[in-house]
Amino acid sequence: MKVCVLSKNLKLFNLCRDVIRALTREPQGEPYEVVLVDPDQAGDTSQKTDARRVEADLLIWDLDDVTWTNNLPAASAMAEPNETYDQVFVIGRRQAGEFLRGLPLGAGNTLLKPVNRATLQIFVEQAAARARSRQSAGQAASGDQITSDRPDLLQCLLMANLKLQVYDQDRTNFLARAVHDFRAPLMAASGYCGLLVEGALGPLNAEQLESLHRMQHSLRKLTRMASAMFQLSVGKQVERKLDLKPGSIETCIQHAAQEVGPFSAEKKINIALKLTPPKDPLFLDAEQMEQVLVNLLENACKFTPKGGQIEVRAYPNGGGYRVDISDTGTGIAPEHLEAVFEEYTSYSGSQDRSGGGLGLAICKMILTEHGGRVWAENHAAGARLSLVLPLSHPSGRRRSEVRADSKAKRAAS
């Protein structure tokens, strides 16, 4: 099956490639091909040239990159219903009403930005099933097999699908606002605890200090959870540009180990650090990288029994810098090794490492923004969660080049 992404945006293309990789790994996986095509080259829109010039079983249109005329995409003239391929239109919410009014009946499916990976996978799977059906039949479905009610039914389904996406986005935005409001009282409570610990409001005995330290730890955890929920809610709707700076990954690891110290001490878990520093500092957002490491260490502590061991190894590895967090706890079932990092994933039970698709999902999002990756695997004694960060800046420039560019800008100013 061939999938053609008509877009100028590599982000949509990479998402499609990720979906197809997942499909090819399935037991009944079939060969897929995904190509990126500039929509301007797919046809001459001024002459309404037909998009059938692009040979594929599934066309995925990014309508942000298509010319709009009279409030309607010129691509709609190129998207007449066709039984030899499927189409998916990816649009922004503001375009939804105009697009549906101008969309030819039964022309294709519509996805609202930001595109949900799971939803896109469903559409790709459906297109693949229809492509197999067409190939087995040897020809497209004949017109007399299509009832006269089909266009109206398809239009209703298209509108219902789009409205459901809009409602889901509204719900997500509401949740994001609510979580954002939670953070202010959490920060206030943490501040008051800090004043008490420092003795600013009077002396405290050892037992009271211990209780306050535990409160601080719990408040920090709640604050991280609130931040994670907020980032997962709005992270894909707001294009963020990280200000990555040369930083010490070893310091981030040490701070994270200190942060989970009370948790590991309570279970008498020993955390051993074996750190080999990179030749040059890595480009990273130190605060976010600490959040990733805290999440991974807390996950390891949670599933390591009392008296267990956690080892953190950090070392240069090929073209990147790798961090392995190995524990002596329960392993991860092979079928869940990839799912643990997906949003909202939960396979229930006491061995659920996903954390409800929150802690590990935020790790994946932050590392992706850094140009890195994260994965899980099992070893002889338990589970291992690993991450890799690039040694160079995600833009592809080396540290020396970025440093020289910064000096040039300062000299120019």
Stockholm file with secondary structure:
# STOCKHOLM 1.0

chainA/1-413         MKVCVLSKNLKLFNLCRDVIRALTREPQGEPYEVVLVDPDQAGDTSQKTDARRVEADLLIWDLDDVTWTNNLPAASAMAEPNETYDQVFVIGRRQAGEFLRGLPLGAGNTLLKPVNRATLQIFVEQAAARARSRQSAGQAASGDQITSDRPDLLQCLLMANLKLQVYDQDRTNFLARAVHDFRAPLMAASGYCGLLVEGALGPLNAEQLESLHRMQHSLRKLTRMASAMFQLSVGKQVERKLDLKPGSIETCIQHAAQEVGPFSAEKKINIALKLTPPKDPLFLDAEQMEQVLVNLLENACKFTPKGGQIEVRAYPNGGGYRVDISDTGTGIAPEHLEAVFEEYTSYSGSQDRSGGGLGLAICKMILTEHGGRVWAENHAAGARLSLVLPLSHPSGRRRSEVRADSKAKRAAS
#=GR chainA/1-413 SS CEEEEECSCHHHHHHHHHHHHHHHTSTTCCCCEEEEECGGGSCCGGGTCCGGGSCCSEEEEEGGGSCEETTEEGGGGGCCCCSSCEEEEEECGGGHHHHHHHSCTTCCEEEESSCCHHHHHHHHHHHHHHHHHHHHHTSCCCGGGSCTTHHHHHHHHHHHHHHHHHHHHHHHHHHHHHHHHHHHHHHHHHHHHHHHHTTTTCCCCHHHHHHHHHHHHHHHHHHHHHHHHHHHHHTTTSCCCCCCEEECHHHHHHHHHHHTHHHHHHTTCEEEEEECCCSSCEEECHHHHHHHHHHHHHHHHHHSCTTCEEEEEEEEETTEEEEEEEESSCCCCGGGTTGGGSTTCCCCSTTCCSTTTSHHHHHHHHHHHTTCEEEEEEETTEEEEEEEEESSCTTSCCHHHHHHHHHHHHHHC
#=GC SS_cons         CEEEEECSCHHHHHHHHHHHHHHHTSTTCCCCEEEEECGGGSCCGGGTCCGGGSCCSEEEEEGGGSCEETTEEGGGGGCCCCSSCEEEEEECGGGHHHHHHHSCTTCCEEEESSCCHHHHHHHHHHHHHHHHHHHHHTSCCCGGGSCTTHHHHHHHHHHHHHHHHHHHHHHHHHHHHHHHHHHHHHHHHHHHHHHHHTTTTCCCCHHHHHHHHHHHHHHHHHHHHHHHHHHHHHTTTSCCCCCCEEECHHHHHHHHHHHTHHHHHHTTCEEEEEECCCSSCEEECHHHHHHHHHHHHHHHHHHSCTTCEEEEEEEEETTEEEEEEEESSCCCCGGGTTGGGSTTCCCCSTTCCSTTTSHHHHHHHHHHHTTCEEEEEEETTEEEEEEEEESSCTTSCCHHHHHHHHHHHHHHC
//
